[in-house]
Amino acid sequence: RDRQAGITMYMTPVMMLFFGLYQPSAVVLYWFVGGIFSIIQQLITNYILKPRLKKQVEEEFKKNPPKAPKVAKPARKDVTPKGSANPTPSISTKKKNRNAGKQNRKKK
């Protein structure tokens, strides 16, 4: 996985240079300026915001340590009879029996 990231890191600028040769200069300038802003944002996030947030989280854990989660109770109680082979009839069984008795009626 690290090898793939390294290849991507080196291949992306090469591809951008290759594409930039055949694009209008405004597109290349847009990509370049956008890349610079992305780098600046990433540096601010990694070196300013993340350490600040990490410090706040550590202080919060010292003040209020997390509690162990309680074991959840089952939502429903199983009331199925123990000896039943088929506790819930299938849909096909219900459909077979829905007109039971109608075939034996006498026609007038």
Biopython code that builds the backbone (N, CA, C, O; Angstrom):
import numpy as np
from Bio.PDB.StructureBuilder import StructureBuilder

atoms = [
    (1, "ARG", "N", (0.827, -1.189, 0.000)),
    (1, "ARG", "CA", (0.000, 0.000, 0.000)),
    (1, "ARG", "C", (0.873, 1.256, 0.000)),
    (1, "ARG", "O", (0.556, 2.224, -0.691)),
    (2, "ASP", "N", (1.952, 1.253, 0.754)),
    (2, "ASP", "CA", (2.853, 2.410, 0.787)),
    (2, "ASP", "C", (3.545, 2.592, -0.552)),
    (2, "ASP", "O", (3.820, 3.715, -0.975)),
    (3, "ARG", "N", (3.824, 1.479, -1.211)),
    (3, "ARG", "CA", (4.480, 1.549, -2.516)),
    (3, "ARG", "C", (3.561, 2.247, -3.524)),
    (3, "ARG", "O", (4.009, 3.063, -4.330)),
    (4, "GLN", "N", (2.262, 1.907, -3.463)),
    (4, "GLN", "CA", (1.305, 2.522, -4.372)),
    (4, "GLN", "C", (1.192, 4.032, -4.112)),
    (4, "GLN", "O", (1.113, 4.821, -5.053)),
    (5, "ALA", "N", (1.186, 4.423, -2.848)),
    (5, "ALA", "CA", (1.128, 5.847, -2.516)),
    (5, "ALA", "C", (2.365, 6.568, -3.021)),
    (5, "ALA", "O", (2.266, 7.696, -3.504)),
    (6, "GLY", "N", (3.527, 5.939, -2.918)),
    (6, "GLY", "CA", (4.759, 6.547, -3.404)),
    (6, "GLY", "C", (4.748, 6.723, -4.912)),
    (6, "GLY", "O", (5.176, 7.754, -5.432)),
    (7, "ILE", "N", (4.251, 5.698, -5.616)),
    (7, "ILE", "CA", (4.162, 5.793, -7.072)),
    (7, "ILE", "C", (3.205, 6.914, -7.465)),
    (7, "ILE", "O", (3.498, 7.701, -8.365)),
    (8, "THR", "N", (2.072, 6.980, -6.794)),
    (8, "THR", "CA", (1.086, 8.023, -7.089)),
    (8, "THR", "C", (1.662, 9.406, -6.826)),
    (8, "THR", "O", (1.414, 10.342, -7.586)),
    (9, "MET", "N", (2.431, 9.536, -5.748)),
    (9, "MET", "CA", (3.001, 10.832, -5.395)),
    (9, "MET", "C", (3.954, 11.338, -6.489)),
    (9, "MET", "O", (4.008, 12.539, -6.751)),
    (10, "TYR", "N", (4.695, 10.440, -7.119)),
    (10, "TYR", "CA", (5.631, 10.858, -8.157)),
    (10, "TYR", "C", (4.999, 10.932, -9.541)),
    (10, "TYR", "O", (5.415, 11.739, -10.372)),
    (11, "MET", "N", (3.998, 10.098, -9.789)),
    (11, "MET", "CA", (3.390, 10.062, -11.116)),
    (11, "MET", "C", (2.401, 11.205, -11.345)),
    (11, "MET", "O", (2.242, 11.657, -12.479)),
    (12, "THR", "N", (1.741, 11.674, -10.301)),
    (12, "THR", "CA", (0.752, 12.735, -10.465)),
    (12, "THR", "C", (1.361, 14.010, -11.042)),
    (12, "THR", "O", (0.803, 14.549, -11.997)),
    (13, "PRO", "N", (2.474, 14.523, -10.515)),
    (13, "PRO", "CA", (3.059, 15.725, -11.139)),
    (13, "PRO", "C", (3.504, 15.496, -12.580)),
    (13, "PRO", "O", (3.394, 16.395, -13.413)),
    (14, "VAL", "N", (4.007, 14.298, -12.878)),
    (14, "VAL", "CA", (4.438, 14.000, -14.248)),
    (14, "VAL", "C", (3.234, 14.024, -15.184)),
    (14, "VAL", "O", (3.302, 14.585, -16.277)),
    (15, "MET", "N", (2.136, 13.416, -14.753)),
    (15, "MET", "CA", (0.926, 13.419, -15.570)),
    (15, "MET", "C", (0.385, 14.836, -15.741)),
    (15, "MET", "O", (-0.049, 15.209, -16.831)),
    (16, "MET", "N", (0.411, 15.624, -14.668)),
    (16, "MET", "CA", (-0.075, 17.001, -14.756)),
    (16, "MET", "C", (0.785, 17.808, -15.737)),
    (16, "MET", "O", (0.260, 18.621, -16.498)),
    (17, "LEU", "N", (2.096, 17.586, -15.719)),
    (17, "LEU", "CA", (2.984, 18.272, -16.652)),
    (17, "LEU", "C", (2.660, 17.853, -18.085)),
    (17, "LEU", "O", (2.589, 18.694, -18.981)),
    (18, "PHE", "N", (2.466, 16.558, -18.295)),
    (18, "PHE", "CA", (2.148, 16.050, -19.624)),
    (18, "PHE", "C", (0.816, 16.624, -20.123)),
    (18, "PHE", "O", (0.722, 17.080, -21.263)),
    (19, "PHE", "N", (-0.219, 16.598, -19.262)),
    (19, "PHE", "CA", (-1.511, 17.158, -19.665)),
    (19, "PHE", "C", (-1.418, 18.668, -19.857)),
    (19, "PHE", "O", (-2.083, 19.229, -20.727)),
    (20, "GLY", "N", (-0.602, 19.317, -19.053)),
    (20, "GLY", "CA", (-0.465, 20.763, -19.134)),
    (20, "GLY", "C", (0.163, 21.241, -20.427)),
    (20, "GLY", "O", (-0.084, 22.366, -20.863)),
    (21, "LEU", "N", (0.976, 20.394, -21.045)),
    (21, "LEU", "CA", (1.597, 20.778, -22.314)),
    (21, "LEU", "C", (0.563, 20.968, -23.417)),
    (21, "LEU", "O", (0.778, 21.745, -24.348)),
    (22, "TYR", "N", (-0.559, 20.258, -23.314)),
    (22, "TYR", "CA", (-1.555, 20.291, -24.372)),
    (22, "TYR", "C", (-2.835, 21.031, -23.972)),
    (22, "TYR", "O", (-3.826, 20.989, -24.701)),
    (23, "GLN", "N", (-2.821, 21.701, -22.832)),
    (23, "GLN", "CA", (-3.985, 22.459, -22.370)),
    (23, "GLN", "C", (-3.682, 23.955, -22.443)),
    (23, "GLN", "O", (-2.520, 24.356, -22.493)),
    (24, "PRO", "N", (-4.736, 24.779, -22.447)),
    (24, "PRO", "CA", (-4.491, 26.228, -22.380)),
    (24, "PRO", "C", (-3.792, 26.590, -21.066)),
    (24, "PRO", "O", (-3.940, 25.892, -20.063)),
    (25, "SER", "N", (-3.048, 27.663, -21.083)),
    (25, "SER", "CA", (-2.240, 28.026, -19.910)),
    (25, "SER", "C", (-3.101, 28.347, -18.696)),
    (25, "SER", "O", (-2.651, 28.157, -17.566)),
    (26, "ALA", "N", (-4.332, 28.831, -18.895)),
    (26, "ALA", "CA", (-5.197, 29.151, -17.759)),
    (26, "ALA", "C", (-5.547, 27.897, -16.963)),
    (26, "ALA", "O", (-5.639, 27.947, -15.736)),
    (27, "VAL", "N", (-5.742, 26.775, -17.651)),
    (27, "VAL", "CA", (-6.064, 25.514, -16.962)),
    (27, "VAL", "C", (-4.878, 25.075, -16.116)),
    (27, "VAL", "O", (-5.052, 24.654, -14.973)),
    (28, "VAL", "N", (-3.688, 25.169, -16.662)),
    (28, "VAL", "CA", (-2.484, 24.778, -15.932)),
    (28, "VAL", "C", (-2.282, 25.689, -14.727)),
    (28, "VAL", "O", (-1.930, 25.217, -13.646)),
    (29, "LEU", "N", (-2.499, 26.977, -14.901)),
    (29, "LEU", "CA", (-2.381, 27.925, -13.792)),
    (29, "LEU", "C", (-3.413, 27.612, -12.709)),
    (29, "LEU", "O", (-3.104, 27.675, -11.519)),
    (30, "TYR", "N", (-4.624, 27.279, -13.115)),
    (30, "TYR", "CA", (-5.686, 26.905, -12.168)),
    (30, "TYR", "C", (-5.276, 25.670, -11.369)),
    (30, "TYR", "O", (-5.426, 25.645, -10.147)),
    (31, "TRP", "N", (-4.757, 24.641, -12.054)),
    (31, "TRP", "CA", (-4.313, 23.430, -11.367)),
    (31, "TRP", "C", (-3.175, 23.734, -10.404)),
    (31, "TRP", "O", (-3.155, 23.233, -9.280)),
    (32, "PHE", "N", (-2.235, 24.549, -10.841)),
    (32, "PHE", "CA", (-1.073, 24.879, -10.013)),
    (32, "PHE", "C", (-1.489, 25.627, -8.748)),
    (32, "PHE", "O", (-1.075, 25.268, -7.646)),
    (33, "VAL", "N", (-2.303, 26.660, -8.908)),
    (33, "VAL", "CA", (-2.742, 27.450, -7.749)),
    (33, "VAL", "C", (-3.615, 26.589, -6.821)),
    (33, "VAL", "O", (-3.497, 26.678, -5.599)),
    (34, "GLY", "N", (-4.483, 25.763, -7.398)),
    (34, "GLY", "CA", (-5.306, 24.862, -6.577)),
    (34, "GLY", "C", (-4.447, 23.887, -5.791)),
    (34, "GLY", "O", (-4.740, 23.594, -4.631)),
    (35, "GLY", "N", (-3.385, 23.381, -6.414)),
    (35, "GLY", "CA", (-2.475, 22.471, -5.728)),
    (35, "GLY", "C", (-1.752, 23.148, -4.576)),
    (35, "GLY", "O", (-1.581, 22.554, -3.511)),
    (36, "ILE", "N", (-1.322, 24.401, -4.787)),
    (36, "ILE", "CA", (-0.644, 25.157, -3.728)),
    (36, "ILE", "C", (-1.590, 25.351, -2.542)),
    (36, "ILE", "O", (-1.199, 25.157, -1.391)),
    (37, "PHE", "N", (-2.848, 25.739, -2.832)),
    (37, "PHE", "CA", (-3.815, 25.913, -1.746)),
    (37, "PHE", "C", (-4.086, 24.595, -1.017)),
    (37, "PHE", "O", (-4.239, 24.587, 0.205)),
    (38, "SER", "N", (-4.146, 23.493, -1.746)),
    (38, "SER", "CA", (-4.352, 22.188, -1.113)),
    (38, "SER", "C", (-3.202, 21.833, -0.179)),
    (38, "SER", "O", (-3.421, 21.317, 0.917)),
    (39, "ILE", "N", (-1.988, 22.108, -0.613)),
    (39, "ILE", "CA", (-0.815, 21.833, 0.224)),
    (39, "ILE", "C", (-0.858, 22.677, 1.495)),
    (39, "ILE", "O", (-0.583, 22.173, 2.584)),
    (40, "ILE", "N", (-1.197, 23.945, 1.363)),
    (40, "ILE", "CA", (-1.278, 24.837, 2.532)),
    (40, "ILE", "C", (-2.358, 24.352, 3.505)),
    (40, "ILE", "O", (-2.139, 24.316, 4.716)),
    (41, "GLN", "N", (-3.515, 23.982, 2.971)),
    (41, "GLN", "CA", (-4.591, 23.472, 3.835)),
    (41, "GLN", "C", (-4.155, 22.211, 4.573)),
    (41, "GLN", "O", (-4.428, 22.061, 5.764)),
    (42, "GLN", "N", (-3.478, 21.308, 3.871)),
    (42, "GLN", "CA", (-3.035, 20.066, 4.499)),
    (42, "GLN", "C", (-2.004, 20.335, 5.590)),
    (42, "GLN", "O", (-2.033, 19.692, 6.640)),
    (43, "LEU", "N", (-1.097, 21.275, 5.354)),
    (43, "LEU", "CA", (-0.100, 21.614, 6.372)),
    (43, "LEU", "C", (-0.761, 22.227, 7.607)),
    (43, "LEU", "O", (-0.397, 21.892, 8.734)),
    (44, "ILE", "N", (-1.720, 23.114, 7.402)),
    (44, "ILE", "CA", (-2.442, 23.713, 8.545)),
    (44, "ILE", "C", (-3.166, 22.634, 9.329)),
    (44, "ILE", "O", (-3.140, 22.628, 10.560)),
    (45, "THR", "N", (-3.814, 21.719, 8.614)),
    (45, "THR", "CA", (-4.547, 20.646, 9.293)),
    (45, "THR", "C", (-3.608, 19.744, 10.087)),
    (45, "THR", "O", (-3.885, 19.438, 11.246)),
    (46, "ASN", "N", (-2.505, 19.315, 9.483)),
    (46, "ASN", "CA", (-1.602, 18.356, 10.131)),
    (46, "ASN", "C", (-0.808, 18.955, 11.288)),
    (46, "ASN", "O", (-0.577, 18.281, 12.291)),
    (47, "TYR", "N", (-0.389, 20.205, 11.160)),
    (47, "TYR", "CA", (0.528, 20.754, 12.155)),
    (47, "TYR", "C", (-0.097, 21.743, 13.126)),
    (47, "TYR", "O", (0.539, 22.094, 14.120)),
    (48, "ILE", "N", (-1.312, 22.203, 12.877)),
    (48, "ILE", "CA", (-1.953, 23.156, 13.789)),
    (48, "ILE", "C", (-3.239, 22.571, 14.374)),
    (48, "ILE", "O", (-3.395, 22.512, 15.594)),
    (49, "LEU", "N", (-4.154, 22.142, 13.514)),
    (49, "LEU", "CA", (-5.465, 21.709, 13.994)),
    (49, "LEU", "C", (-5.449, 20.347, 14.684)),
    (49, "LEU", "O", (-6.025, 20.194, 15.762)),
    (50, "LYS", "N", (-4.794, 19.356, 14.073)),
    (50, "LYS", "CA", (-4.778, 18.014, 14.670)),
    (50, "LYS", "C", (-4.133, 17.988, 16.055)),
    (50, "LYS", "O", (-4.712, 17.394, 16.965)),
    (51, "PRO", "N", (-2.956, 18.607, 16.265)),
    (51, "PRO", "CA", (-2.385, 18.596, 17.619)),
    (51, "PRO", "C", (-3.288, 19.295, 18.642)),
    (51, "PRO", "O", (-3.387, 18.857, 19.788)),
    (52, "ARG", "N", (-3.941, 20.376, 18.225)),
    (52, "ARG", "CA", (-4.844, 21.086, 19.126)),
    (52, "ARG", "C", (-6.027, 20.199, 19.528)),
    (52, "ARG", "O", (-6.388, 20.122, 20.703)),
    (53, "LEU", "N", (-6.614, 19.542, 18.552)),
    (53, "LEU", "CA", (-7.752, 18.654, 18.832)),
    (53, "LEU", "C", (-7.325, 17.456, 19.685)),
    (53, "LEU", "O", (-8.047, 17.039, 20.590)),
    (54, "LYS", "N", (-6.143, 16.909, 19.384)),
    (54, "LYS", "CA", (-5.652, 15.769, 20.160)),
    (54, "LYS", "C", (-5.459, 16.151, 21.618)),
    (54, "LYS", "O", (-5.787, 15.375, 22.516)),
    (55, "LYS", "N", (-4.928, 17.340, 21.855)),
    (55, "LYS", "CA", (-4.725, 17.827, 23.219)),
    (55, "LYS", "C", (-6.063, 18.015, 23.935)),
    (55, "LYS", "O", (-6.192, 17.659, 25.107)),
    (56, "GLN", "N", (-7.062, 18.573, 23.237)),
    (56, "GLN", "CA", (-8.389, 18.754, 23.837)),
    (56, "GLN", "C", (-9.025, 17.419, 24.195)),
    (56, "GLN", "O", (-9.628, 17.283, 25.259)),
    (57, "VAL", "N", (-8.894, 16.436, 23.314)),
    (57, "VAL", "CA", (-9.478, 15.115, 23.577)),
    (57, "VAL", "C", (-8.803, 14.469, 24.777)),
    (57, "VAL", "O", (-9.479, 13.881, 25.620)),
    (58, "GLU", "N", (-7.488, 14.566, 24.867)),
    (58, "GLU", "CA", (-6.770, 13.981, 26.010)),
    (58, "GLU", "C", (-7.197, 14.639, 27.324)),
    (58, "GLU", "O", (-7.382, 13.949, 28.327)),
    (59, "GLU", "N", (-7.356, 15.968, 27.326)),
    (59, "GLU", "CA", (-7.820, 16.666, 28.530)),
    (59, "GLU", "C", (-9.239, 16.247, 28.897)),
    (59, "GLU", "O", (-9.558, 16.066, 30.072)),
    (60, "GLU", "N", (-10.073, 16.095, 27.897)),
    (60, "GLU", "CA", (-11.459, 15.680, 28.140)),
    (60, "GLU", "C", (-11.509, 14.262, 28.716)),
    (60, "GLU", "O", (-12.320, 13.986, 29.599)),
    (61, "PHE", "N", (-10.651, 13.363, 28.228)),
    (61, "PHE", "CA", (-10.609, 12.002, 28.759)),
    (61, "PHE", "C", (-10.101, 11.981, 30.204)),
    (61, "PHE", "O", (-10.542, 11.158, 31.007)),
    (62, "LYS", "N", (-9.176, 12.885, 30.531)),
    (62, "LYS", "CA", (-8.698, 12.939, 31.916)),
    (62, "LYS", "C", (-9.807, 13.409, 32.853)),
    (62, "LYS", "O", (-9.948, 12.885, 33.958)),
    (63, "LYS", "N", (-10.591, 14.390, 32.419)),
    (63, "LYS", "CA", (-11.688, 14.902, 33.246)),
    (63, "LYS", "C", (-12.836, 13.912, 33.337)),
    (63, "LYS", "O", (-13.403, 13.708, 34.410)),
    (64, "ASN", "N", (-13.175, 13.301, 32.222)),
    (64, "ASN", "CA", (-14.332, 12.415, 32.153)),
    (64, "ASN", "C", (-13.954, 11.160, 31.370)),
    (64, "ASN", "O", (-14.202, 11.084, 30.166)),
    (65, "PRO", "N", (-13.356, 10.175, 32.042)),
    (65, "PRO", "CA", (-12.928, 8.968, 31.318)),
    (65, "PRO", "C", (-14.140, 8.208, 30.781)),
    (65, "PRO", "O", (-15.204, 8.228, 31.400)),
    (66, "PRO", "N", (-13.990, 7.549, 29.652)),
    (66, "PRO", "CA", (-15.117, 6.803, 29.086)),
    (66, "PRO", "C", (-15.474, 5.611, 29.964)),
    (66, "PRO", "O", (-14.605, 4.977, 30.563)),
    (67, "LYS", "N", (-16.779, 5.316, 30.027)),
    (67, "LYS", "CA", (-17.258, 4.186, 30.816)),
    (67, "LYS", "C", (-17.416, 2.972, 29.923)),
    (67, "LYS", "O", (-17.634, 3.091, 28.718)),
    (68, "ALA", "N", (-17.304, 1.807, 30.530)),
    (68, "ALA", "CA", (-17.479, 0.567, 29.779)),
    (68, "ALA", "C", (-18.944, 0.467, 29.356)),
    (68, "ALA", "O", (-19.837, 0.772, 30.146)),
    (69, "PRO", "N", (-19.193, 0.052, 28.140)),
    (69, "PRO", "CA", (-20.581, -0.052, 27.685)),
    (69, "PRO", "C", (-21.316, -1.174, 28.412)),
    (69, "PRO", "O", (-20.743, -2.216, 28.730)),
    (70, "LYS", "N", (-22.599, -0.929, 28.666)),
    (70, "LYS", "CA", (-23.418, -1.954, 29.291)),
    (70, "LYS", "C", (-23.814, -2.969, 28.241)),
    (70, "LYS", "O", (-23.960, -2.645, 27.063)),
    (71, "VAL", "N", (-23.987, -4.211, 28.691)),
    (71, "VAL", "CA", (-24.400, -5.263, 27.775)),
    (71, "VAL", "C", (-25.876, -5.061, 27.467)),
    (71, "VAL", "O", (-26.698, -4.957, 28.377)),
    (72, "ALA", "N", (-26.200, -5.008, 26.212)),
    (72, "ALA", "CA", (-27.582, -4.762, 25.799)),
    (72, "ALA", "C", (-28.424, -6.018, 26.016)),
    (72, "ALA", "O", (-27.989, -7.135, 25.740)),
    (73, "LYS", "N", (-29.638, -5.803, 26.516)),
    (73, "LYS", "CA", (-30.571, -6.914, 26.682)),
    (73, "LYS", "C", (-31.222, -7.212, 25.338)),
    (73, "LYS", "O", (-31.359, -6.319, 24.501)),
    (74, "PRO", "N", (-31.624, -8.463, 25.129)),
    (74, "PRO", "CA", (-32.292, -8.759, 23.858)),
    (74, "PRO", "C", (-33.591, -7.960, 23.748)),
    (74, "PRO", "O", (-34.298, -7.773, 24.738)),
    (75, "ALA", "N", (-33.894, -7.498, 22.557)),
    (75, "ALA", "CA", (-35.060, -6.647, 22.349)),
    (75, "ALA", "C", (-36.363, -7.418, 22.537)),
    (75, "ALA", "O", (-37.338, -6.859, 23.041)),
    (76, "ARG", "N", (-36.398, -8.680, 22.146)),
    (76, "ARG", "CA", (-37.618, -9.482, 22.253)),
    (76, "ARG", "C", (-37.316, -10.802, 22.942)),
    (76, "ARG", "O", (-36.212, -11.340, 22.852)),
    (77, "LYS", "N", (-38.310, -11.296, 23.616)),
    (77, "LYS", "CA", (-38.180, -12.593, 24.260)),
    (77, "LYS", "C", (-38.669, -13.658, 23.292)),
    (77, "LYS", "O", (-39.713, -13.495, 22.661)),
    (78, "ASP", "N", (-37.917, -14.748, 23.173)),
    (78, "ASP", "CA", (-38.307, -15.827, 22.274)),
    (78, "ASP", "C", (-39.387, -16.670, 22.940)),
    (78, "ASP", "O", (-39.147, -17.291, 23.975)),
    (79, "VAL", "N", (-40.559, -16.688, 22.351)),
    (79, "VAL", "CA", (-41.683, -17.443, 22.917)),
    (79, "VAL", "C", (-42.068, -18.623, 22.037)),
    (79, "VAL", "O", (-43.175, -19.148, 22.161)),
    (80, "THR", "N", (-41.192, -19.039, 21.168)),
    (80, "THR", "CA", (-41.466, -20.168, 20.285)),
    (80, "THR", "C", (-41.517, -21.446, 21.103)),
    (80, "THR", "O", (-40.629, -21.685, 21.920)),
    (81, "PRO", "N", (-42.562, -22.295, 20.898)),
    (81, "PRO", "CA", (-42.603, -23.578, 21.620)),
    (81, "PRO", "C", (-41.378, -24.413, 21.267)),
    (81, "PRO", "O", (-40.930, -24.422, 20.120)),
    (82, "LYS", "N", (-40.847, -25.106, 22.252)),
    (82, "LYS", "CA", (-39.577, -25.817, 22.064)),
    (82, "LYS", "C", (-39.685, -27.010, 21.125)),
    (82, "LYS", "O", (-38.698, -27.342, 20.468)),
    (83, "GLY", "N", (-40.819, -27.660, 21.032)),
    (83, "GLY", "CA", (-40.934, -28.863, 20.214)),
    (83, "GLY", "C", (-41.382, -28.592, 18.794)),
    (83, "GLY", "O", (-41.488, -29.537, 18.012)),
    (84, "SER", "N", (-41.648, -27.371, 18.426)),
    (84, "SER", "CA", (-42.198, -27.109, 17.095)),
    (84, "SER", "C", (-41.111, -27.194, 16.033)),
    (84, "SER", "O", (-40.026, -26.634, 16.182)),
    (85, "ALA", "N", (-41.433, -27.918, 14.942)),
    (85, "ALA", "CA", (-40.477, -28.079, 13.853)),
    (85, "ALA", "C", (-40.473, -26.850, 12.949)),
    (85, "ALA", "O", (-39.417, -26.441, 12.465)),
    (86, "ASN", "N", (-41.640, -26.262, 12.719)),
    (86, "ASN", "CA", (-41.752, -25.096, 11.848)),
    (86, "ASN", "C", (-42.526, -24.025, 12.609)),
    (86, "ASN", "O", (-43.753, -23.990, 12.521)),
    (87, "PRO", "N", (-41.847, -23.152, 13.352)),
    (87, "PRO", "CA", (-42.542, -22.195, 14.204)),
    (87, "PRO", "C", (-43.356, -21.161, 13.434)),
    (87, "PRO", "O", (-44.410, -20.732, 13.903)),
    (88, "THR", "N", (-42.884, -20.761, 12.270)),
    (88, "THR", "CA", (-43.643, -19.787, 11.483)),
    (88, "THR", "C", (-43.939, -20.391, 10.129)),
    (88, "THR", "O", (-43.013, -20.754, 9.403)),
    (89, "PRO", "N", (-45.205, -20.510, 9.771)),
    (89, "PRO", "CA", (-45.519, -21.104, 8.473)),
    (89, "PRO", "C", (-45.025, -20.198, 7.355)),
    (89, "PRO", "O", (-45.089, -18.973, 7.458)),
    (90, "SER", "N", (-44.539, -20.806, 6.301)),
    (90, "SER", "CA", (-44.028, -20.021, 5.180)),
    (90, "SER", "C", (-45.173, -19.433, 4.381)),
    (90, "SER", "O", (-46.327, -19.821, 4.564)),
    (91, "ILE", "N", (-44.869, -18.526, 3.522)),
    (91, "ILE", "CA", (-45.885, -17.863, 2.718)),
    (91, "ILE", "C", (-46.566, -18.875, 1.793)),
    (91, "ILE", "O", (-47.776, -18.815, 1.577)),
    (92, "SER", "N", (-45.775, -19.801, 1.250)),
    (92, "SER", "CA", (-46.364, -20.784, 0.334)),
    (92, "SER", "C", (-47.369, -21.666, 1.062)),
    (92, "SER", "O", (-48.368, -22.072, 0.470)),
    (93, "THR", "N", (-47.124, -21.974, 2.348)),
    (93, "THR", "CA", (-48.072, -22.779, 3.122)),
    (93, "THR", "C", (-49.367, -22.013, 3.317)),
    (93, "THR", "O", (-50.452, -22.581, 3.202)),
    (94, "LYS", "N", (-49.258, -20.734, 3.610)),
    (94, "LYS", "CA", (-50.446, -19.915, 3.809)),
    (94, "LYS", "C", (-51.260, -19.832, 2.518)),
    (94, "LYS", "O", (-52.489, -19.891, 2.560)),
    (95, "LYS", "N", (-50.600, -19.696, 1.391)),
    (95, "LYS", "CA", (-51.311, -19.581, 0.127)),
    (95, "LYS", "C", (-52.020, -20.881, -0.233)),
    (95, "LYS", "O", (-53.099, -20.855, -0.826)),
    (96, "LYS", "N", (-51.427, -22.014, 0.119)),
    (96, "LYS", "CA", (-52.054, -23.299, -0.198)),
    (96, "LYS", "C", (-53.359, -23.464, 0.572)),
    (96, "LYS", "O", (-54.319, -24.029, 0.048)),
    (97, "ASN", "N", (-53.403, -22.985, 1.791)),
    (97, "ASN", "CA", (-54.567, -23.216, 2.632)),
    (97, "ASN", "C", (-55.593, -22.096, 2.597)),
    (97, "ASN", "O", (-56.608, -22.200, 3.286)),
    (98, "ARG", "N", (-55.391, -21.060, 1.853)),
    (98, "ARG", "CA", (-56.288, -19.920, 1.940)),
    (98, "ARG", "C", (-57.657, -20.192, 1.332)),
    (98, "ARG", "O", (-58.635, -19.571, 1.748)),
    (99, "ASN", "N", (-57.760, -21.087, 0.372)),
    (99, "ASN", "CA", (-59.044, -21.407, -0.237)),
    (99, "ASN", "C", (-59.519, -22.808, 0.139)),
    (99, "ASN", "O", (-60.328, -23.411, -0.566)),
    (100, "ALA", "N", (-59.016, -23.305, 1.234)),
    (100, "ALA", "CA", (-59.371, -24.669, 1.624)),
    (100, "ALA", "C", (-60.876, -24.786, 1.817)),
    (100, "ALA", "O", (-61.491, -23.959, 2.491)),
    (101, "GLY", "N", (-61.457, -25.807, 1.226)),
    (101, "GLY", "CA", (-62.892, -26.057, 1.376)),
    (101, "GLY", "C", (-63.726, -25.506, 0.257)),
    (101, "GLY", "O", (-64.836, -25.997, 0.051)),
    (102, "LYS", "N", (-63.275, -24.527, -0.477)),
    (102, "LYS", "CA", (-64.071, -23.926, -1.555)),
    (102, "LYS", "C", (-64.232, -24.898, -2.729)),
    (102, "LYS", "O", (-65.231, -24.841, -3.446)),
    (103, "GLN", "N", (-63.269, -25.778, -2.926)),
    (103, "GLN", "CA", (-63.338, -26.701, -4.062)),
    (103, "GLN", "C", (-64.445, -27.756, -3.841)),
    (103, "GLN", "O", (-64.992, -28.305, -4.798)),
    (104, "ASN", "N", (-64.748, -28.016, -2.604)),
    (104, "ASN", "CA", (-65.741, -29.069, -2.295)),
    (104, "ASN", "C", (-67.167, -28.537, -2.267)),
    (104, "ASN", "O", (-68.088, -29.324, -2.048)),
    (105, "ARG", "N", (-67.396, -27.260, -2.473)),
    (105, "ARG", "CA", (-68.745, -26.715, -2.464)),
    (105, "ARG", "C", (-69.541, -27.205, -3.661)),
    (105, "ARG", "O", (-69.005, -27.399, -4.753)),
    (106, "LYS", "N", (-70.798, -27.395, -3.437)),
    (106, "LYS", "CA", (-71.660, -27.825, -4.540)),
    (106, "LYS", "C", (-72.094, -26.607, -5.338)),
    (106, "LYS", "O", (-72.433, -25.566, -4.776)),
    (107, "LYS", "N", (-72.077, -26.755, -6.652)),
    (107, "LYS", "CA", (-72.529, -25.665, -7.508)),
    (107, "LYS", "C", (-74.026, -25.745, -7.676)),
    (107, "LYS", "O", (-74.583, -26.842, -7.722)),
    (108, "LYS", "N", (-74.687, -24.619, -7.768)),
    (108, "LYS", "CA", (-76.155, -24.573, -7.902)),
    (108, "LYS", "C", (-76.579, -24.687, -9.322)),
    (108, "LYS", "O", (-77.775, -24.667, -9.612)),
]
sb = StructureBuilder()
sb.init_structure("model")
sb.init_model(0)
sb.init_chain("A")
sb.init_seg("    ")
for serial, (resi, resn, name, xyz) in enumerate(atoms, 1):
    if name == "N":
        sb.init_residue(resn, " ", resi, " ")
    sb.init_atom(name, np.array(xyz, "f"), 0.0, 1.0, " ", f" {name:<3s}", serial, name[0])
structure = sb.get_structure()
